[in-house]
């Protein structure tokens, strides 16, 4: 028989060659994953600031304010006055 060892393993595992399993993901799942990742990054930043000697409450405020400003800039709320209508 011969063949490629991965293909033999795949057949033994119950797979069929040439088919791909499709997995659907809801928008809510994606949003939840992004929010979870953002929260982890924020927590890591707070930990780093605390290690540098800042009080935890001050570090939390700094990180939260920075993310709030970033979200405003991305949504365009903070840039409304900066653009002039050329039309």
Backbone bond lengths (Angstrom), bond angles and torsions (degrees), N, CA, C in turn:
res aa  C-N    CA-C-N  psi(-1)  N-CA   C-N-CA  omega(-1)  CA-C   N-CA-C  phi
1 X - - - 1.435 - - 1.517 110.35 -
2 X 1.307 118.67 -54.71 1.458 120.49 179.00 1.513 110.92 66.81
3 X 1.312 115.36 -137.04 1.466 120.23 179.56 1.519 111.14 87.24
4 X 1.278 114.34 175.78 1.454 121.23 -177.69 1.531 109.76 -78.52
5 X 1.349 118.14 136.05 1.470 120.19 -177.25 1.531 113.18 -61.10
6 X 1.328 118.13 -33.30 1.465 120.00 179.57 1.525 110.55 -67.03
7 X 1.310 116.84 -37.54 1.466 119.45 179.02 1.521 110.61 -66.17
8 X 1.329 116.59 -39.38 1.460 119.70 178.51 1.524 110.22 -63.53
9 X 1.311 117.00 -43.05 1.459 120.82 178.33 1.536 109.92 -63.13
10 X 1.308 116.68 -42.43 1.457 121.88 -179.04 1.525 110.64 -60.55
11 X 1.328 116.75 -42.29 1.464 119.97 178.73 1.529 110.60 -65.64
12 X 1.338 116.83 -41.15 1.460 120.01 179.11 1.527 111.35 -65.01
13 X 1.328 116.41 -30.67 1.469 120.81 -178.96 1.519 111.86 -78.34
14 X 1.318 117.39 -2.39 1.462 120.68 176.57 1.514 113.45 94.72
15 X 1.318 117.73 8.84 1.458 120.40 -179.91 1.515 111.35 -86.83
16 X 1.284 115.28 164.16 1.451 120.48 174.14 1.511 107.68 -121.38
17 X 1.290 116.73 136.84 1.452 120.50 -179.04 1.520 110.25 -71.36
18 X 1.305 115.50 142.48 1.448 120.57 175.71 1.515 114.85 89.52
19 X 1.329 118.92 -3.06 1.454 120.01 176.80 1.515 109.09 -112.24
20 X 1.299 114.96 146.61 1.457 120.87 179.10 1.516 107.60 -122.94
21 X 1.318 115.39 128.46 1.460 119.73 177.76 1.520 108.19 -75.54
22 X 1.327 116.75 128.46 1.453 121.31 178.95 1.518 108.61 -98.43
23 X 1.303 114.18 132.59 1.449 119.86 179.92 1.527 107.65 -119.03
24 X 1.308 116.44 129.85 1.449 119.36 179.74 1.515 109.64 -97.67
25 X 1.314 115.22 144.26 1.456 121.85 179.54 1.521 107.22 -128.54
26 X 1.312 116.19 133.82 1.455 119.36 179.86 1.523 110.34 -82.75
27 X 1.312 116.06 160.03 1.458 121.22 177.95 1.528 109.66 -62.10
28 X 1.316 116.47 -37.85 1.460 120.32 178.99 1.529 111.33 -61.22
29 X 1.333 117.32 -38.09 1.464 120.96 177.59 1.530 111.11 -64.10
30 X 1.324 116.03 -40.90 1.467 120.22 179.84 1.527 110.12 -66.77
31 X 1.326 117.08 -45.88 1.459 121.15 179.25 1.524 110.07 -60.73
32 X 1.305 116.48 -42.48 1.462 120.67 178.99 1.527 111.28 -62.47
33 X 1.321 116.91 -42.12 1.469 120.57 179.17 1.525 111.28 -64.62
34 X 1.323 116.97 -40.54 1.469 120.67 179.10 1.521 110.57 -66.06
35 X 1.326 116.97 -43.21 1.460 120.26 178.89 1.523 111.65 -64.31
36 X 1.313 117.18 -39.45 1.459 121.05 178.03 1.528 110.93 -63.77
37 X 1.323 116.30 -42.68 1.469 120.25 178.39 1.522 110.48 -64.46
38 X 1.345 117.07 -42.38 1.457 120.69 178.85 1.524 110.90 -61.70
39 X 1.333 116.61 -43.11 1.460 120.37 179.43 1.518 111.70 -62.67
40 X 1.327 116.86 -37.59 1.464 120.28 178.59 1.522 110.82 -66.74
41 X 1.326 116.72 -42.81 1.466 120.21 179.16 1.528 110.17 -63.37
42 X 1.333 116.10 -42.19 1.458 119.45 178.68 1.527 111.27 -62.53
43 X 1.318 116.90 -41.91 1.467 120.78 179.04 1.524 110.91 -63.56
44 X 1.325 116.77 -39.52 1.463 120.52 177.92 1.525 110.97 -64.74
45 X 1.338 117.10 -39.25 1.457 120.33 178.32 1.522 111.02 -65.38
46 X 1.323 116.79 -40.62 1.465 120.33 178.32 1.526 109.43 -62.70
47 X 1.326 117.29 -44.44 1.469 120.32 178.70 1.517 111.25 -58.95
48 X 1.331 116.69 -41.64 1.463 120.51 179.81 1.524 111.29 -64.27
49 X 1.320 116.95 -41.76 1.467 120.27 179.04 1.525 111.45 -66.56
50 X 1.326 116.78 -36.91 1.467 120.28 177.80 1.527 109.86 -66.05
51 X 1.334 117.02 -38.86 1.468 120.08 177.24 1.524 111.33 -62.25
52 X 1.342 116.42 -30.21 1.463 120.53 178.46 1.526 112.39 -77.78
53 X 1.334 116.55 -8.05 1.450 120.03 174.72 1.517 115.70 111.26
54 X 1.304 119.25 -0.26 1.462 120.87 177.64 1.521 109.57 -75.54
55 X 1.322 116.45 145.63 1.472 118.44 173.81 1.531 109.46 -64.46
56 X 1.314 116.22 146.70 1.459 120.59 -175.02 1.533 111.72 -60.04
57 X 1.324 117.45 -40.50 1.464 119.57 -179.47 1.525 111.29 -63.14
58 X 1.326 116.98 -39.10 1.461 120.88 178.68 1.533 110.38 -68.44
59 X 1.319 116.93 -40.80 1.467 121.14 178.95 1.523 110.51 -63.56
60 X 1.329 117.56 -41.79 1.468 121.27 177.43 1.524 111.31 -59.87
61 X 1.338 116.55 -44.39 1.466 120.45 179.74 1.525 111.09 -63.60
62 X 1.329 117.00 -43.32 1.465 120.78 -178.99 1.524 111.02 -61.10
63 X 1.321 116.65 -48.59 1.465 121.21 -176.94 1.529 110.18 -66.68
64 X 1.316 117.45 -43.22 1.467 120.51 179.90 1.527 110.79 -62.88
65 X 1.324 117.72 -41.77 1.464 120.74 179.47 1.525 111.19 -64.94
66 X 1.315 116.67 -41.13 1.463 119.96 179.95 1.529 110.87 -63.74
67 X 1.316 117.91 -42.90 1.463 120.46 179.13 1.526 111.44 -68.29
68 X 1.340 117.14 -35.20 1.457 120.47 177.27 1.534 109.64 -63.91
69 X 1.327 116.98 -43.64 1.461 120.70 178.59 1.521 110.91 -64.00
70 X 1.310 117.14 -40.65 1.466 121.14 179.95 1.529 110.74 -64.29
71 X 1.338 117.20 -41.73 1.464 120.55 179.04 1.525 111.08 -65.67
72 X 1.319 117.32 -38.64 1.460 120.14 177.74 1.521 111.17 -64.23
73 X 1.321 116.13 -42.12 1.461 120.30 -179.70 1.524 110.74 -65.20
74 X 1.323 117.27 -39.29 1.463 120.73 -179.98 1.523 112.00 -70.36
75 X 1.326 116.78 -33.14 1.463 119.19 -179.07 1.520 111.46 -82.87
76 X 1.333 117.47 -13.16 1.447 121.37 177.58 1.508 114.28 90.30
77 X 1.333 117.86 1.40 1.459 120.27 -178.72 1.520 111.53 -65.60
78 X 1.306 117.29 -39.55 1.451 121.32 -176.71 1.516 113.24 -80.30
79 X 1.319 118.77 -9.63 1.449 121.71 -175.43 1.517 113.24 -105.13
80 X 1.317 118.50 6.29 1.462 120.98 -173.78 1.525 111.96 -60.03
81 X 1.322 117.48 -39.77 1.460 120.11 -178.80 1.508 113.70 -79.15
82 X 1.308 118.66 -14.99 1.460 121.84 -175.20 1.530 112.01 -81.88
83 X 1.325 117.96 -19.52 1.466 120.84 -176.49 1.522 110.87 -102.04
84 X 1.292 115.95 133.97 1.447 121.15 177.98 1.521 107.90 -103.49
85 X 1.328 116.39 134.47 1.468 120.71 179.88 1.527 109.00 -73.68
86 X 1.331 116.64 115.42 1.449 122.04 -177.81 1.527 111.95 -89.83
87 X 1.342 117.42 -2.56 1.448 121.51 -173.68 1.462 111.61 -82.49
